Amino acid sequence: MNSDFSFLFEKIMDRIEREKLKEKERKKLFLIFFLFFYSFLSLGIFSFFSFRAIVQQGFFYLFSLFFGSFFFLKDFLIFFFESFPSFFFFLFLFHLGLFLFSLKSILEKRQKIFFLK
């Protein structure tokens, strides 16, 4: 598993050197890499240290999966909101999407009722 991450890290370093990416793009690329690295690492740590417990009691694996997905989600949200202009703008877009989706479903229901008559 360690060799996979080192191979991935070398590929990212080669791409950065090849394309001479801008500083902001470099930071985003590294942030995405470390985000995935630490999320998988958190899954690996929990399952590695509790391997005997996993063999004896299977529900420890579910705990490790839950904690790993929680850490991944937390890191992803931090990355998303730091790269997004603001949290309120995201909320505005989210609620706008919900409104448009509900409006679309209401119009589709009305159209079905109209065609049934």
MODELLER restraints for C-alpha pairs under 7 A, 6 or more apart:
rsr = mdl.restraints
at = mdl.atoms
rsr.add(forms.Gaussian(group=physical.xy_distance, feature=features.Distance(at['CA:35:A'], at['CA:75:A']), mean=6.18, stdev=0.5))
rsr.add(forms.Gaussian(group=physical.xy_distance, feature=features.Distance(at['CA:35:A'], at['CA:76:A']), mean=6.92, stdev=0.5))
rsr.add(forms.Gaussian(group=physical.xy_distance, feature=features.Distance(at['CA:39:A'], at['CA:68:A']), mean=6.01, stdev=0.5))
rsr.add(forms.Gaussian(group=physical.xy_distance, feature=features.Distance(at['CA:39:A'], at['CA:71:A']), mean=6.13, stdev=0.5))
rsr.add(forms.Gaussian(group=physical.xy_distance, feature=features.Distance(at['CA:39:A'], at['CA:72:A']), mean=4.71, stdev=0.5))
rsr.add(forms.Gaussian(group=physical.xy_distance, feature=features.Distance(at['CA:42:A'], at['CA:68:A']), mean=5.27, stdev=0.5))
rsr.add(forms.Gaussian(group=physical.xy_distance, feature=features.Distance(at['CA:43:A'], at['CA:64:A']), mean=5.97, stdev=0.5))
rsr.add(forms.Gaussian(group=physical.xy_distance, feature=features.Distance(at['CA:43:A'], at['CA:65:A']), mean=6.24, stdev=0.5))
rsr.add(forms.Gaussian(group=physical.xy_distance, feature=features.Distance(at['CA:43:A'], at['CA:68:A']), mean=4.69, stdev=0.5))
rsr.add(forms.Gaussian(group=physical.xy_distance, feature=features.Distance(at['CA:46:A'], at['CA:64:A']), mean=5.20, stdev=0.5))
rsr.add(forms.Gaussian(group=physical.xy_distance, feature=features.Distance(at['CA:47:A'], at['CA:61:A']), mean=6.42, stdev=0.5))
rsr.add(forms.Gaussian(group=physical.xy_distance, feature=features.Distance(at['CA:47:A'], at['CA:64:A']), mean=6.07, stdev=0.5))
rsr.add(forms.Gaussian(group=physical.xy_distance, feature=features.Distance(at['CA:53:A'], at['CA:60:A']), mean=6.60, stdev=0.5))
rsr.add(forms.Gaussian(group=physical.xy_distance, feature=features.Distance(at['CA:54:A'], at['CA:60:A']), mean=5.46, stdev=0.5))
rsr.add(forms.Gaussian(group=physical.xy_distance, feature=features.Distance(at['CA:54:A'], at['CA:61:A']), mean=5.77, stdev=0.5))
rsr.add(forms.Gaussian(group=physical.xy_distance, feature=features.Distance(at['CA:81:A'], at['CA:87:A']), mean=6.27, stdev=0.5))
